[in-house]
């Protein structure tokens, strides 16, 4: 399942966020919960929560349906500089 989630991220999500200098990585998949980390321009971006809900979550739910419980963002958005808006 982890490999399939990474494939969806790489095919449907990361090409879009790469245009803003970002990337979304799978940290873990446990009991239906997907743990993600946003890097680059996504870290600290004011639109990151919208990207997570409207982009990532929709794509994963479309691909995997009920096999996905929660999408959990592990990103520390308050840490460091925001490279996209710097």
Residue pairs with C-beta under 8 A, 6 or more apart in sequence:
1 29
1 64
1 67
2 26
2 28
2 29
4 63
4 64
5 26
5 29
5 34
5 60
5 64
6 26
8 59
8 60
8 63
8 64
9 24
9 25
9 26
9 56
12 59
13 24
13 55
13 56
13 59
14 23
14 24
16 55
17 23
17 24
17 40
17 41
17 42
17 51
17 55
20 40
20 41
20 42
20 45
20 84
21 40
21 41
21 83
21 84
22 38
22 39
22 40
22 41
22 42
22 43
22 45
22 84
23 38
23 39
23 40
23 42
24 36
24 37
24 38
24 39
24 42
24 51
24 56
25 36
25 37
25 38
25 39
26 34
26 35
26 36
27 35
27 36
27 37
27 74
28 34
28 35
29 35
31 69
32 67
32 68
32 69
32 70
33 69
33 70
33 71
33 72
34 60
34 68
34 70
34 71
34 72
35 72
35 74
36 52
36 56
36 71
36 72
36 73
36 74
36 75
37 73
37 74
37 75
38 45
38 48
38 51
38 52
38 73
38 75
38 77
39 75
40 83
40 84
41 82
41 83
41 84
41 85
42 48
42 51
42 75
42 84
43 75
43 76
43 77
43 79
43 80
43 82
43 83
44 77
44 78
44 79
44 80
44 81
44 82
44 85
45 51
45 77
45 82
45 84
45 85
48 73
48 75
48 77
49 73
52 71
52 73
56 71
57 71
60 68
60 71
61 68
